[in-house]
Amino acid sequence: MTGRLEEKVALITGAGSGIGRETTLLFCSEGASVVAVDINEEAVMETVEMVGAAGGSATVQRADVSSAGDCEEMVASAEDLYGRLDIMFNNAGIMHPADDDAMSTGEDTWDLTMGVNAKGVFLGCKYGIPALRRAGGGSIINTSSFVALLGAATPQIAYTASKGAVLAMTRELAVVHARENIRVNALCPGPLKTELLMKFLDTEEKKQRRLVHIPMGRFGEAAEMAKAALYLASDESSYVTGTEFVVDGGITAAYVTPE
């Protein structure tokens, strides 16, 4: 039985932890060759070692996604190593501990967050789309968030704005490139039990303020997001583009919280 991504080449940013690591492992298990990208080279090397131990094929690439030169280089590396690029997963993101409401959040926190979360997706698409064209088409997945669709219970103005920007970019790119066999979708996770969010929700009170809104009553897992990304990356989603692919335990559907 062949994998769902057999002979596909994927580039995954933020591959050193969380959704990026789980997706790298899953994509490789489904037959893809992956360029695993992260600013933390040690962390992404660990991911690639895990892939190798499982018999998959992945390569380490260090990059700061807010740098145009780094993004151009990571895409070029994918084509140089594997001859093509079929899947671009713009997943790298940050959630700054100083991110708060508009009055309290500093410009430096705003600029850093927008640089990684919004500009990083823009640059990934800027350099990734020409590579997908050369491959005859492909799939772009941009990690957004449920907070792009609702107001967050815990203030995080820069993060929320950056993820809203990702949704807007995704819609426009999907329309512009629809007839080039390039699909562009946004993955919108709900609150996840990842290091990124748990560092932000650093008290039991903050955790409960999120959990009380989730009908399923638990945080999601990065591996669950990886499975959603696999669908969007695969040919099974061949008629899916421009979507807000929401995987959130029901949080965006809830008006009142079940007892």
N, C-alpha and C positions, 0 to 999 in steps of 0.2 A: 504494500500500500504506500503510495507516494504522499509526501507532505503537502499541505495546502499552499505552501510557498516554494515549492520545488523549483530550483534554478532561478529564483528571484534574488536580487541584491537589494538590501535595505541599509539605510543610514539612520541611526537612532541617536538623538542627542539626550543628554542627561542619563546616559546608560550606566553610570556608576552606582546608582541606588534606585530604590523605589520602583515606579512604573517603568522607567527606562531599563533597569536591570532585568525585571521580570519579563519585559517584552523582548529583550535581546535573547534571553534563554528560550522563550517560547518560539520566537521566529526561527531561531536556529534549529530547534527540535522539529520544526515543520518544513525544513529543507532550505531555508534561506541562508545566504552568506551575508553577514552583517558587519558594517563598519560601526563600531561602538564608540561613541564620542562623549567626552566629559571634560570639564575643566580640571577635575581631580584625577590625575593620571593614575595614581595608586588605586583608587576605587574602581576605575574602569578596567584596569589590568586584572583586578580580582574577578570582575564580571566575566572577562574573556577567558580567564583560567577555569571558571565554572562551566563555561560553554565547552571548552576543550575537554574537560573531564567527562562531559556528557556526549562527546563525539561530534560536536558541532563545529562550525567554521565562523570565526569572528576575528576582527582585527581592531587593535587599540588605536584611537586617534584622539590626541588632546586638542581641545579647542575651546576658546571663549566665544560663545555664540553672539555676543554683542560686538565682536570684531569682524568686519567685512573680510579682512585677509584670512582669518582663521576659517570662516565659513566657506570661502572660495576654495581654500586648501583641502578642507574635509571632503567636499564634493569631488574635487579632482582626484583625491586619494581613492575614493570608491571606484571611480572609472578606471584609474590606473591599475588598481589591484584586481578588480573583478570584471572590467570591460564594459560596465553599464551601471545604471542606477534605476531601479523600478519602484522603490518605496522610500519616501522621505518622511520620517517621524520627528517633527519638531516638538520635542517633549521637554527640553531643559527649561527649568523655571526656578525661581526663588520666592520665598516668603520671608520678608525681613522682619526681625523681632521688633524693630522700631516703627513698623507700619501701623498706623492708627487712624484716627479720624483726620479730616482735612486741616484742623487747627493744630494738631499735635505732630503730624508727620512732616519731617524735614525734607527739603528739596533734594538732598543727597540720597535719601531713602527712595524718594519718588523716581529720581533719575536712574538709579541703579536697578530698581525693579522694572521700570519701563524698558531699560536697555536690554535686560536679559529676556524678560517675558514677552515683550511686544516686538522690539527691534530684532531680537534673536529669531523670531518666527519669520519676520520680513526678510532677513538676510538668508535664512535657510531656504525660503521660497525663491528669492532672487537668484541664487546660484543653483538650487536644486531643479527648478523648472526647466532650464535649458538641457540639463542632463536627462531628465525624464523625456523630453522631446526627442533627444537623440536615441533613446531606447524605444521610441514608438508609443510612449504613454506610460501611465503608472498612477500610483496613489500617494497623495500627500495627506498626512494626519497631523493636525495641530492640537496640542493639548491646551484646552481652555479650562473652564470650571463651572460648577453650578452657580458660583457667585456672579458670573456674567449674566445670569438669568434672574436672580433674586438678590435682594439686599442681604448681606451677611449679618448674623447676629452679633458677631465680634468685629469691631471696626478694623478694616485693612484696606484703606482707600486706594493705595497704589496698586496692590495686588488685584483688587476688583476691577479697577480701570484697565489694567494691562490685559486681563482676561477678556474683558469686553472688546478691547481692540483686536484680540485674536479672533473672536467670533466675526467681527466686521470684515477683517481681512479674508477670512476663510470664505465667506459668502461671495465676496467680490472675485476672488481668485477662481472659485468654482465656476462662476458664470463666464468669466473671461476665457478660461481654458477648457470648457466643457467639450468643445468640438475637436480638441486635440487629443482626446482619449486620456486626459489628465483629470483625475477626480481629486477633489479637495474637501475634506471633512474635518470638523472639530470634535474632539473627544472631550466631553464635559463630565469629569468625575465629581461625585459627591465627596463628602469628607472621608478621608482615607486614614487608615492606621499606618502611616508612613512617618519616617523620621522628620520629614519636612513639616508636616502638620503638627505632629506631637510636640515639636520644639516650640511651635507657636501657641498651641493650646497647652500651656505649661502648668496649669492648675486644674484640679478636679472640677472646679466651678466652670472654667472655660470649656472643658470637655462636655460637661452636662448641658451647657447652653447650646452646644451643637447637637448632641445626641437626642435631646428632647424634641427636636424638629424632624428627626428621621423616622419614618413609619416602621422601618425594619428594626430600629432600636440598636443599631451597631454601626461602627465605622466600616467602610469598605476595605478591601485588600488590594494591594498593587497587582497581584496576580489576576484579579477579576478585571481590572482595566486592561491588562495585557491581552486577555481573551477578546475583549471588545475591539482593541486595536488590530488583532489578527483578522477579525471579520472585515474591518475597513481596508486592511492591506491586501486581502485576498481577492480573487476574481469572483467570489461569492457575492461581493457588494458592487458588482459591475454597473448597476443602475442607481447607485447611491452617491450623490455629490451635493455639496452645499449644506450639509445637515449639521444640526446640533445634536450629536449622538450622546444622549444623556444616560449616564450609568451612576445612579445616585441613591439607591435604596428607597426611592419614592419621595425624596425631600422636596423636589420642585412640584410634585403633585399635591402636596399636603396643605390643607387650610387649617385644620385643627389636628392636634396630635392625639393619636389613639391612646387610650388608657392601657 
